[in-house]
Amino acid sequence: MSTLYSDGFRRIPDAQCVPDDGRTLHAPACIHLAGILLLLAGVSCFWQTASAAGEESSRLKRFVERVPMAGERLMMKGVCDQGQIKVRDGVTRCAVCPSYTSSAGDRAGFEITDIIPGAFTSGHAQEVLLNMAGCESAADHGGGMVLLRRTGTGWSRIQYRKGYRLRDCLKFPLKDERHALFCSQSTLGEDGEIGRILWLKVTSDEFLATPLVRWFDNLNSNPRRLVTVFPTRFGRYDFNKDGRNDVHVLFRVRDEIIPDNFAGALDAIDAGYELDTPRVLGLVYIFDGESLAPDEESRETLVELNTLLDKFLRAPAP
């Protein structure tokens, strides 16, 4: 069992590491194995840490696997249907935007930012979701996702969805042996960064995204009222002891008025003003093998988060 404390954590006996295949390793084995896996395939341990603007310098470490450059180039043959494939500064990209993107033929380029391997459309499929940057407008999050399937010695493009630039993804095995994703997505606006956490299933024809919770951070707009509802950590643990890993999301929450002698929050920070200590709230989503749903305690926390977010966001709560 676990208990939710005032710092937002549900204390879990025996800190654990949870690989992408859903197995659970206790701390000593986790530490030893994690060092090996991090060198070989980039597998991450229990907690991931996100960066709220101006508060943490490091971005959230993604649960993705990197492949050799030759492997990326082979995948990109299934992505780039016009022009050549280029590698610059270690990044593989299409020399021109593919025909199926909104900026077809543009030489701005189309590059891989993340590779997420899995079996998304069938339990027996060998597939990858490529998080792609470029060739789309800011309204479509500046990119999209390409689904590739292994065919013989190469990769074939199954579908593309613009606007699905996702990050910080956790992969979950479904009952039918396919994989679903728990991911974050955001866009920058004049009033701040607006984001949401999604539960994503992929078929051969469509992306089925279920919004779970919204988030917001307006620090970069230099506001007089600083509001932050930001997911800083994702973790996996079997909270209800059903043999499946669930998700714990930790939020940093601020709602603070900046003193009148500063033009805004950024000016105050630059002048040495110390912000109030943020509150920390935790949500637990229970995984039943098909979907995620907040547990009973988390439903009350969601009401509190949404009450604050409703003052600043037009989109209704999920």
C-alpha positions in Angstrom: 0.0 0.0 0.0 1.0 3.7 -0.4 0.1 6.9 1.5 -0.2 10.4 0.0 1.8 12.9 2.1 1.7 16.7 2.1 4.6 16.9 -0.4 2.4 15.1 -3.0 4.2 11.8 -2.9 2.6 8.5 -2.2 5.3 6.8 -0.2 6.1 3.4 -1.7 7.9 0.6 0.1 11.1 -0.5 -1.6 11.9 2.1 -4.3 11.6 0.4 -7.6 12.7 0.7 -11.2 10.1 -0.1 -13.9 11.4 -1.1 -17.4 9.2 -0.5 -20.5 8.2 -4.2 -20.6 6.3 -3.7 -17.4 8.5 -5.9 -15.2 9.4 -4.7 -11.7 12.8 -4.7 -10.2 13.6 -4.0 -6.6 16.3 -1.4 -5.7 19.6 -3.3 -5.6 18.9 -5.1 -8.9 17.5 -1.9 -10.4 20.6 0.1 -9.6 22.9 -2.6 -11.1 20.8 -3.3 -14.2 19.9 0.3 -14.8 23.6 1.2 -15.3 23.9 -1.4 -18.0 20.6 -0.6 -19.7 21.2 3.1 -19.8 24.4 2.5 -21.7 22.8 0.1 -24.1 19.3 1.3 -24.7 18.3 4.3 -22.7 15.9 2.6 -20.3 14.9 4.9 -17.5 14.1 4.3 -13.8 11.1 5.0 -11.7 10.9 8.8 -11.6 11.3 11.2 -14.5 11.8 14.9 -13.8 10.3 17.7 -15.9 11.3 21.4 -16.2 8.9 24.2 -15.4 10.0 27.4 -17.2 12.6 29.2 -15.1 12.5 26.6 -12.3 14.5 23.6 -13.5 17.1 23.7 -16.1 17.0 20.0 -17.3 14.2 18.8 -19.6 12.3 15.7 -18.7 14.2 12.5 -19.6 12.1 10.7 -22.2 11.2 7.0 -22.0 12.5 6.3 -25.6 15.1 4.1 -27.1 17.8 5.5 -29.3 19.0 3.5 -32.3 22.3 3.7 -34.2 22.5 6.4 -36.9 22.4 3.7 -39.6 19.1 2.5 -38.2 17.7 6.1 -38.2 18.7 6.6 -41.8 16.9 3.3 -42.7 13.7 4.5 -40.9 13.9 7.9 -42.6 13.7 6.2 -46.0 10.1 5.4 -45.0 9.6 9.0 -44.0 11.2 11.1 -46.7 9.4 10.7 -50.0 11.0 13.8 -51.6 14.7 14.8 -51.8 17.6 13.4 -49.8 18.2 12.3 -46.3 20.7 14.5 -44.4 22.5 14.2 -41.1 23.6 17.4 -39.5 25.0 17.7 -35.9 24.0 14.1 -35.3 20.3 14.8 -36.3 18.7 12.8 -39.1 16.3 14.8 -41.3 14.6 15.0 -44.7 16.2 17.6 -46.9 12.7 18.8 -47.9 9.3 18.4 -46.3 7.5 15.2 -47.4 4.4 15.4 -49.6 2.0 14.4 -46.8 3.0 17.4 -44.6 1.4 20.8 -44.7 4.7 22.4 -46.0 5.4 19.8 -48.7 8.5 20.7 -50.7 9.7 23.3 -48.2 13.5 23.0 -47.5 13.0 23.7 -43.8 13.5 20.0 -43.1 11.8 17.3 -41.2 13.8 15.8 -38.3 13.5 13.0 -35.7 13.3 14.2 -32.1 12.2 10.9 -30.5 11.9 7.2 -31.4 9.4 5.1 -29.6 9.5 1.4 -30.5 6.6 -0.9 -29.8 3.7 -2.9 -31.2 1.0 -0.2 -31.6 -1.4 -1.6 -34.2 -1.0 -5.4 -33.5 0.7 -7.5 -30.8 2.9 -9.1 -33.4 3.9 -5.9 -35.2 7.4 -4.4 -35.1 6.7 -0.7 -35.2 8.1 2.7 -34.2 6.5 6.0 -33.6 8.7 8.9 -34.8 8.2 12.2 -33.1 9.0 14.6 -36.0 9.8 18.4 -35.8 9.2 20.7 -38.7 6.9 21.0 -41.8 3.8 22.1 -39.7 2.6 25.3 -38.2 2.8 26.4 -34.6 -0.9 25.7 -34.3 -0.1 22.1 -35.1 2.7 22.0 -32.6 5.4 22.4 -35.3 5.4 18.8 -36.4 3.7 15.4 -36.0 4.2 11.7 -35.6 4.9 9.1 -38.2 4.1 5.4 -37.6 6.4 3.0 -39.4 6.2 -0.8 -39.6 9.1 -3.1 -40.2 8.7 -4.8 -43.6 11.5 -7.2 -44.6 14.8 -5.3 -44.5 13.2 -1.8 -44.3 10.4 0.3 -42.9 7.0 1.3 -44.4 5.1 4.4 -43.5 1.6 3.4 -42.2 0.3 6.8 -41.3 1.1 10.4 -40.3 -0.7 12.7 -37.9 0.2 16.3 -37.8 0.0 18.1 -34.4 0.9 15.0 -32.4 4.3 16.2 -31.2 4.3 14.3 -27.9 7.0 14.1 -25.3 7.9 12.4 -22.0 6.0 9.2 -23.0 5.5 6.2 -20.9 4.7 2.9 -22.7 2.1 0.5 -21.4 1.3 -3.1 -22.6 -2.4 -3.6 -23.3 -4.3 -6.8 -22.8 -4.1 -7.6 -26.5 -0.3 -7.2 -26.4 -0.3 -3.9 -28.2 1.2 -0.8 -26.6 -0.4 2.4 -25.6 1.3 5.7 -24.5 1.0 8.1 -21.6 2.4 11.4 -22.9 2.6 15.1 -22.4 1.9 17.8 -25.1 2.1 21.6 -25.0 2.0 24.7 -27.0 3.3 28.2 -26.4 0.9 31.2 -26.5 1.0 34.8 -25.5 -0.3 34.1 -22.1 1.9 31.1 -21.3 2.5 27.4 -22.0 -0.6 25.4 -22.2 -0.3 21.6 -22.0 -2.2 18.4 -21.5 -1.4 14.8 -20.6 -2.8 12.2 -23.1 -3.6 8.5 -23.2 -2.8 7.5 -26.8 -3.7 4.3 -28.7 -2.8 3.9 -32.3 -4.4 1.9 -35.0 -3.4 1.5 -38.7 -5.9 4.3 -39.5 -6.0 6.7 -36.6 -4.6 8.1 -33.4 -7.0 7.7 -30.5 -6.1 10.3 -27.9 -7.9 10.6 -24.6 -7.1 13.8 -22.6 -6.4 13.0 -18.9 -5.4 16.3 -17.3 -4.5 19.9 -18.4 -1.6 22.0 -17.2 -0.5 25.6 -17.5 2.6 27.8 -16.8 2.6 31.6 -17.5 6.0 32.5 -16.1 7.5 33.4 -19.6 4.8 36.0 -20.2 6.2 38.0 -17.2 2.8 38.1 -15.4 1.7 40.0 -12.4 -0.2 37.0 -11.3 2.0 33.9 -11.6 0.1 30.7 -12.1 1.8 27.3 -12.5 0.1 23.9 -12.6 3.0 21.9 -14.0 3.7 18.1 -14.1 7.2 17.8 -12.7 7.5 14.0 -12.3 6.0 10.9 -13.7 6.4 7.5 -12.0 5.1 4.0 -12.3 4.1 1.6 -9.6 1.4 -1.0 -9.0 -0.7 0.9 -6.5 -3.7 -1.4 -6.5 -1.6 -4.6 -6.5 -3.3 -6.1 -9.6 0.0 -6.9 -11.3 -0.1 -3.9 -13.6 1.9 -0.7 -13.2 -0.1 2.5 -12.7 1.0 6.1 -13.0 1.8 8.8 -10.4 2.0 12.4 -11.6 3.5 15.0 -9.4 2.4 18.6 -10.0 4.1 21.9 -8.8 1.3 24.4 -8.2 1.6 28.2 -7.8 -0.9 31.1 -7.7 1.0 34.1 -6.6 0.6 37.9 -7.0 3.9 39.7 -7.7 4.6 42.9 -5.6 3.7 46.2 -7.3 7.3 47.4 -7.4 8.0 44.8 -10.1 6.7 44.8 -13.6 6.1 41.1 -13.5 7.4 37.7 -12.3 10.5 37.6 -14.6 11.6 41.1 -13.5 11.1 40.1 -9.9 13.2 37.0 -10.2 15.9 38.9 -12.0 15.9 41.4 -9.2 16.4 38.6 -6.6 12.9 38.4 -5.4 12.1 35.0 -3.8 8.9 33.3 -4.9 6.7 31.5 -2.4 7.4 27.8 -2.1 5.1 26.0 -4.5 2.6 23.5 -3.3 3.1 19.9 -4.6 0.1 17.8 -5.5 0.0 14.2 -6.7 -2.3 12.3 -9.0 -2.5 8.5 -9.4 -4.0 7.0 -12.5 -4.9 3.3 -12.3 -4.2 1.1 -15.4 -6.7 -1.7 -15.9 -5.0 -3.1 -19.0 -7.0 -1.0 -21.4 -7.2 2.6 -20.0 -6.2 4.9 -17.2 -8.5 6.5 -14.6 -7.8 8.6 -11.5 -8.2 6.8 -8.2 -10.6 8.1 -5.6 -8.2 10.4 -3.8 -6.9 11.8 -7.1 -10.5 12.8 -8.1 -10.6 15.4 -5.3 -7.1 16.7 -6.3 -8.3 17.0 -10.0 -11.2 19.2 -8.9 -8.8 21.5 -7.1 -6.5 21.7 -10.1 -9.3 22.2 -12.6 -10.9 25.0 -10.4 -7.6 26.9 -10.7 -7.0 26.1 -14.4 -10.6 27.1 -15.4 -9.7 30.7 -14.6 -7.1 30.7 -17.3 -7.9 28.1 -19.9 -10.7 28.1 -22.4 -10.6 24.3 -23.0 -12.9 22.4 -20.6 -11.5 19.8 -18.3 -11.3 16.2 -19.6 
